[in-house]
Amino acid sequence: MDLSDANLQSLSEFLKKTLDPDPAVRRPAEKFLESVERNQNYPLLLLTLVEKSQDNVMKVCSSVTFKNYIKRNWRIVSKLWELCLVLIIQMVFRYYSSHGRNGEMTAT
């Protein structure tokens, strides 16, 4: 998968479908994402969506999908590494929950 606007748009559409309560819509989208996650630029596309999306729901969805990708594809070699990974993911979520769309701090 190239880092193109078309692939970002397609990935965004499939990620939105994974949030649909209807299993007939959600499951095919989940299967599609599983089928493309081995592509070279898949994690970069997810991170690009986290960075560039104006939609906070898409930012969170992309972040969670990236976290799940890491969890499935990176071998945990120690408990310390697992703890570091959890802390990094928590920091990403805290950042996006405390910053507005323009990177400004929001009231908590």
MDTraj code that builds the backbone (N, CA, C; nanometers):
import mdtraj as md
import numpy as np

residues = "MET ASP LEU SER ASP ALA ASN LEU GLN SER LEU SER GLU PHE LEU LYS LYS THR LEU ASP PRO ASP PRO ALA VAL ARG ARG PRO ALA GLU LYS PHE LEU GLU SER VAL GLU ARG ASN GLN ASN TYR PRO LEU LEU LEU LEU THR LEU VAL GLU LYS SER GLN ASP ASN VAL MET LYS VAL CYS SER SER VAL THR PHE LYS ASN TYR ILE LYS ARG ASN TRP ARG ILE VAL SER LYS LEU TRP GLU LEU CYS LEU VAL LEU ILE ILE GLN MET VAL PHE ARG TYR TYR SER SER HIS GLY ARG ASN GLY GLU MET THR ALA THR".split()
xyz = np.array([
    [0.0846, -0.1180, 0.0000],
    [0.0000, 0.0000, 0.0000],
    [0.0890, 0.1241, 0.0000],
    [0.0678, 0.2073, -0.0973],
    [0.1425, 0.3326, -0.1046],
    [0.0866, 0.4327, -0.0044],
    [0.1707, 0.5279, 0.0332],
    [0.1257, 0.6372, 0.1194],
    [0.0600, 0.7437, 0.0314],
    [-0.0574, 0.7116, -0.0166],
    [-0.1275, 0.8028, -0.1070],
    [-0.2582, 0.8488, -0.0431],
    [-0.3099, 0.9590, -0.0943],
    [-0.4379, 1.0100, -0.0450],
    [-0.5497, 0.9087, -0.0683],
    [-0.5437, 0.8383, -0.1798],
    [-0.6469, 0.7382, -0.2102],
    [-0.6442, 0.6251, -0.1066],
    [-0.5253, 0.5787, -0.0702],
    [-0.5155, 0.4726, 0.0303],
    [-0.5558, 0.5227, 0.1687],
    [-0.5230, 0.6473, 0.2007],
    [-0.5660, 0.7048, 0.3281],
    [-0.7181, 0.7128, 0.3338],
    [-0.7795, 0.7552, 0.2245],
    [-0.9254, 0.7657, 0.2192],
    [-0.9899, 0.6277, 0.2311],
    [-0.9368, 0.5307, 0.1593],
    [-0.9907, 0.3949, 0.1644],
    [-0.9778, 0.3366, 0.3045],
    [-0.8603, 0.3517, 0.3644],
    [-0.8382, 0.3005, 0.4996],
    [-0.9325, 0.3690, 0.5984],
    [-0.9497, 0.4974, 0.5840],
    [-1.0403, 0.5735, 0.6702],
    [-1.1833, 0.5209, 0.6597],
    [-1.2278, 0.4923, 0.5404],
    [-1.3634, 0.4400, 0.5205],
    [-1.3812, 0.3035, 0.5860],
    [-1.2802, 0.2157, 0.5725],
    [-1.2896, 0.0843, 0.6357],
    [-1.2846, 0.0956, 0.7878],
    [-1.2032, 0.1861, 0.8398],
    [-1.1982, 0.2063, 0.9846],
    [-1.3329, 0.2551, 1.0373],
    [-1.3976, 0.3451, 0.9656],
    [-1.5301, 0.3930, 1.0069],
    [-1.6300, 0.2780, 1.0100],
    [-1.6201, 0.1883, 0.9122],
    [-1.7130, 0.0749, 0.9078],
    [-1.6927, -0.0202, 1.0256],
    [-1.5717, -0.0247, 1.0818],
    [-1.5482, -0.1121, 1.1974],
    [-1.6223, -0.0622, 1.3212],
    [-1.6680, 0.0616, 1.3190],
    [-1.7433, 0.1182, 1.4314],
    [-1.8938, 0.0965, 1.4179],
    [-1.9364, 0.0431, 1.3039],
    [-2.0792, 0.0229, 1.2780],
    [-2.1331, -0.0905, 1.3660],
    [-2.2465, -0.0701, 1.4321],
    [-2.3022, -0.1764, 1.5163],
    [-2.3557, -0.2961, 1.4367],
    [-2.3812, -0.2776, 1.3089],
    [-2.4335, -0.3854, 1.2244],
    [-2.3198, -0.4799, 1.1860],
    [-2.3253, -0.6060, 1.2301],
    [-2.2183, -0.7008, 1.1978],
    [-2.1990, -0.7225, 1.0478],
    [-2.3040, -0.7042, 0.9699],
    [-2.2933, -0.7217, 0.8246],
    [-2.2055, -0.6134, 0.7629],
    [-2.1925, -0.5003, 0.8286],
    [-2.1056, -0.3919, 0.7814],
    [-1.9690, -0.4015, 0.8489],
    [-1.9702, -0.4266, 0.9805],
    [-1.8476, -0.4256, 1.0597],
    [-1.7525, -0.5411, 1.0257],
    [-1.8020, -0.6613, 1.0180],
    [-1.7140, -0.7785, 0.9996],
    [-1.6364, -0.7764, 0.8682],
    [-1.6983, -0.7442, 0.7548],
    [-1.6182, -0.7364, 0.6316],
    [-1.5079, -0.6297, 0.6403],
    [-1.5359, -0.5193, 0.7086],
    [-1.4334, -0.4158, 0.7248],
    [-1.3189, -0.4671, 0.8111],
    [-1.3512, -0.5384, 0.9184],
    [-1.2478, -0.5967, 1.0039],
    [-1.1640, -0.6985, 0.9266],
    [-1.2307, -0.7806, 0.8472],
    [-1.1588, -0.8795, 0.7653],
    [-1.0669, -0.8122, 0.6643],
    [-1.1150, -0.7028, 0.6027],
    [-1.0315, -0.6296, 0.5078],
    [-0.9064, -0.5768, 0.5773],
    [-0.9234, -0.5154, 0.6932],
    [-0.8079, -0.4601, 0.7651],
    [-0.7089, -0.5701, 0.8027],
    [-0.7592, -0.6849, 0.8446],
    [-0.6707, -0.7977, 0.8749],
    [-0.5940, -0.8412, 0.7502],
    [-0.6597, -0.8373, 0.6353],
    [-0.5956, -0.8841, 0.5116],
    [-0.4880, -0.7886, 0.4613],
    [-0.4979, -0.6602, 0.4946],
    [-0.4001, -0.5636, 0.4438],
    [-0.2940, -0.5256, 0.5465],
    [-0.3053, -0.5734, 0.6697],
    [-0.2103, -0.5292, 0.7718],
    [-0.0676, -0.5785, 0.7482],
    [-0.0495, -0.6747, 0.6644],
    [0.0862, -0.7223, 0.6325],
    [0.1533, -0.6375, 0.5242],
    [0.0789, -0.5473, 0.4634],
    [0.1380, -0.4584, 0.3632],
    [0.2393, -0.3652, 0.4283],
    [0.3416, -0.3335, 0.3531],
    [0.4559, -0.2597, 0.4058],
    [0.4191, -0.1280, 0.4740],
    [0.3336, -0.0491, 0.4163],
    [0.3058, 0.0843, 0.4693],
    [0.1804, 0.0922, 0.5565],
    [0.1199, -0.0198, 0.5872],
    [-0.0034, -0.0192, 0.6675],
    [0.0117, 0.0576, 0.7988],
    [0.1139, 0.0284, 0.8807],
    [0.1253, 0.1048, 1.0062],
    [0.1504, 0.2540, 0.9822],
    [0.2225, 0.2873, 0.8770],
    [0.2471, 0.4287, 0.8465],
    [0.1190, 0.4993, 0.8037],
    [0.0345, 0.4289, 0.7304],
    [-0.0945, 0.4864, 0.6935],
    [-0.1795, 0.5136, 0.8173],
    [-0.1783, 0.4204, 0.9123],
    [-0.2542, 0.4408, 1.0358],
    [-0.2029, 0.5627, 1.1124],
    [-0.0718, 0.5723, 1.1246],
    [-0.0139, 0.6861, 1.1976],
    [-0.0383, 0.8176, 1.1244],
    [-0.0409, 0.8141, 0.9926],
    [-0.0716, 0.9341, 0.9155],
    [-0.2149, 0.9794, 0.9424],
    [-0.3064, 0.8825, 0.9519],
    [-0.4447, 0.9175, 0.9864],
    [-0.4531, 0.9765, 1.1267],
    [-0.3765, 0.9216, 1.2202],
    [-0.3745, 0.9764, 1.3562],
    [-0.3282, 1.1212, 1.3523],
    [-0.2271, 1.1474, 1.2730],
    [-0.1692, 1.2815, 1.2674],
    [-0.2554, 1.3814, 1.1906],
    [-0.3080, 1.3419, 1.0758],
    [-0.3704, 1.4378, 0.9844],
    [-0.5219, 1.4467, 0.9914],
    [-0.5863, 1.3480, 1.0492],
    [-0.7323, 1.3492, 1.0500],
    [-0.7845, 1.4652, 1.1337],
    [-0.8895, 1.5284, 1.0850],
    [-0.9560, 1.6361, 1.1584],
    [-1.0643, 1.5807, 1.2514],
    [-1.0955, 1.4538, 1.2351],
    [-1.2005, 1.3883, 1.3118],
    [-1.1385, 1.3151, 1.4304],
    [-1.1732, 1.3558, 1.5529],
    [-1.1149, 1.2931, 1.6712],
    [-1.1519, 1.1457, 1.6837],
    [-1.2716, 1.1075, 1.6377],
    [-1.3100, 0.9665, 1.6403],
    [-1.2155, 0.8862, 1.5509],
    [-1.1804, 0.9430, 1.4337],
    [-1.0880, 0.8743, 1.3438],
    [-0.9482, 0.8660, 1.4052],
    [-0.9070, 0.9692, 1.4763],
    [-0.7773, 0.9668, 1.5442],
    [-0.7710, 0.8524, 1.6454],
    [-0.8763, 0.8388, 1.7250],
    [-0.8795, 0.7335, 1.8258],
    [-0.8888, 0.5964, 1.7590],
    [-0.9738, 0.5844, 1.6587],
    [-0.9893, 0.4571, 1.5877],
    [-0.8566, 0.4140, 1.5235],
    [-0.7879, 0.5066, 1.4610],
    [-0.6580, 0.4765, 1.3993],
    [-0.5549, 0.4389, 1.5054],
    [-0.5576, 0.5091, 1.6192],
    [-0.4648, 0.4798, 1.7287],
    [-0.4869, 0.3405, 1.7852],
    [-0.6127, 0.3067, 1.8074],
    [-0.6451, 0.1742, 1.8613],
    [-0.6075, 0.0654, 1.7610],
    [-0.6351, 0.0892, 1.6345],
    [-0.5996, -0.0086, 1.5311],
    [-0.4487, -0.0252, 1.5238],
    [-0.3739, 0.0851, 1.5357],
    [-0.2276, 0.0776, 1.5372],
    [-0.1802, -0.0003, 1.6598],
    [-0.2388, 0.0269, 1.7753],
    [-0.2023, -0.0461, 1.8974],
    [-0.2269, -0.1959, 1.8794],
    [-0.3404, -0.2317, 1.8221],
    [-0.3714, -0.3733, 1.7997],
    [-0.2747, -0.4364, 1.6994],
    [-0.2376, -0.3598, 1.5979],
    [-0.1395, -0.4076, 1.4997],
    [-0.0069, -0.4382, 1.5697],
    [0.0386, -0.3469, 1.6533],
    [0.1637, -0.3668, 1.7268],
    [0.1530, -0.4885, 1.8174],
    [0.0421, -0.4991, 1.8867],
    [0.0232, -0.6110, 1.9792],
    [0.0274, -0.7462, 1.9066],
    [-0.0294, -0.7518, 1.7872],
    [-0.0320, -0.8782, 1.7116],
    [0.0999, -0.9091, 1.6416],
    [0.1761, -0.8066, 1.6074],
    [0.2900, -0.8285, 1.5193],
    [0.4282, -0.8068, 1.5804],
    [0.4348, -0.7518, 1.6991],
    [0.5652, -0.7355, 1.7638],
    [0.5766, -0.8363, 1.8756],
    [0.6822, -0.9101, 1.8727],
    [0.7057, -1.0095, 1.9750],
    [0.7517, -0.9390, 2.1027],
    [0.6842, -0.9663, 2.2121],
    [0.7228, -0.9094, 2.3409],
    [0.8334, -0.9977, 2.3984],
    [0.9514, -0.9389, 2.4218],
    [1.0652, -1.0176, 2.4684],
    [1.0846, -1.0084, 2.6193],
    [1.0175, -0.9166, 2.6833],
    [1.0286, -0.9078, 2.8283],
    [0.9113, -0.8287, 2.8838],
    [0.8894, -0.8429, 3.0114],
    [0.7842, -0.7667, 3.0777],
    [0.8158, -0.6173, 3.0736],
    [0.9440, -0.5811, 3.0800],
    [0.9829, -0.4404, 3.0734],
    [0.9415, -0.3804, 2.9384],
    [0.9652, -0.4533, 2.8293],
    [0.9265, -0.4063, 2.6970],
    [0.7749, -0.3920, 2.6881],
    [0.7024, -0.4878, 2.7443],
    [0.5560, -0.4809, 2.7432],
    [0.5087, -0.3573, 2.8201],
    [0.5698, -0.3286, 2.9333],
    [0.5345, -0.2105, 3.0111],
    [0.5642, -0.0828, 2.9321],
    [0.6774, -0.0778, 2.8636],
    [0.7123, 0.0393, 2.7823],
    [0.6085, 0.0611, 2.6728],
    [0.5667, -0.0447, 2.6083],
    [0.4667, -0.0341, 2.5028],
    [0.3351, 0.0205, 2.5577],
    [0.2921, -0.0288, 2.6716],
    [0.1687, 0.0193, 2.7341],
    [0.1818, 0.1671, 2.7682],
    [0.2948, 0.2086, 2.8227],
    [0.3148, 0.3490, 2.8584],
    [0.3139, 0.4397, 2.7355],
    [0.3743, 0.3953, 2.6268],
    [0.3745, 0.4741, 2.5029],
    [0.2325, 0.4921, 2.4517],
    [0.1554, 0.3860, 2.4513],
    [0.0173, 0.3930, 2.4038],
    [-0.0643, 0.4863, 2.4927],
    [-0.0445, 0.4785, 2.6229],
    [-0.1159, 0.5681, 2.7143],
    [-0.0783, 0.7136, 2.6884],
    [0.0476, 0.7405, 2.6614],
    [0.0910, 0.8771, 2.6333],
    [0.0249, 0.9303, 2.5068],
    [0.0135, 0.8472, 2.4038],
    [-0.0520, 0.8898, 2.2799],
    [-0.1972, 0.9266, 2.3068],
    [-0.2679, 0.8425, 2.3818],
    [-0.4082, 0.8709, 2.4116],
    [-0.4233, 0.9954, 2.4974],
    [-0.3357, 1.0147, 2.5941],
    [-0.3425, 1.1348, 2.6775],
    [-0.3194, 1.2596, 2.5937],
    [-0.2249, 1.2512, 2.5019],
    [-0.1973, 1.3658, 2.4159],
    [-0.3213, 1.4039, 2.3362],
    [-0.3829, 1.3052, 2.2712],
    [-0.4977, 1.3361, 2.1859],
    [-0.6224, 1.3703, 2.2657],
    [-0.6299, 1.3268, 2.3903],
    [-0.7466, 1.3642, 2.4702],
    [-0.7303, 1.5022, 2.5335],
    [-0.6070, 1.5534, 2.5418],
    [-0.5852, 1.6836, 2.6053],
    [-0.5538, 1.7950, 2.5063],
    [-0.5422, 1.7643, 2.3770],
    [-0.5117, 1.8646, 2.2756],
    [-0.6273, 1.8752, 2.1774],
    [-0.6558, 1.9962, 2.1401],
    [-0.7598, 2.0183, 2.0402],
    [-0.7078, 1.9871, 1.9013],
    [-0.7893, 2.0134, 1.8035],
    [-0.7536, 1.9852, 1.6643],
    [-0.6301, 2.0617, 1.6192],
    [-0.6085, 2.1793, 1.6753],
    [-0.4954, 2.2615, 1.6335],
    [-0.3737, 2.2417, 1.7225],
    [-0.3743, 2.1404, 1.8077],
    [-0.2622, 2.1155, 1.8965],
    [-0.2639, 2.2001, 2.0212],
    [-0.3737, 2.2746, 2.0439],
    [-0.3831, 2.3584, 2.1618],
    [-0.4411, 2.2771, 2.2775],
    [-0.3991, 2.3105, 2.3952],
    [-0.4510, 2.2439, 2.5135],
    [-0.5990, 2.2752, 2.5278],
    [-0.6751, 2.1734, 2.5692],
    [-0.8166, 2.1937, 2.5932],
    [-0.8407, 2.1908, 2.7434],
    [-0.9501, 2.2473, 2.7863],
    [-0.9836, 2.2489, 2.9278],
    [-1.0154, 2.1084, 2.9734],
    [-0.9691, 2.0738, 3.0925],
    [-0.9974, 1.9407, 3.1473],
    [-1.0852, 1.9498, 3.2684],
])
top = md.Topology()
chain = top.add_chain()
for i, resn in enumerate(residues, 1):
    res = top.add_residue(resn, chain, resSeq=i)
    for name in ("N", "CA", "C"):
        top.add_atom(name, md.element.get_by_symbol(name[0]), res)
traj = md.Trajectory(xyz[None], top)
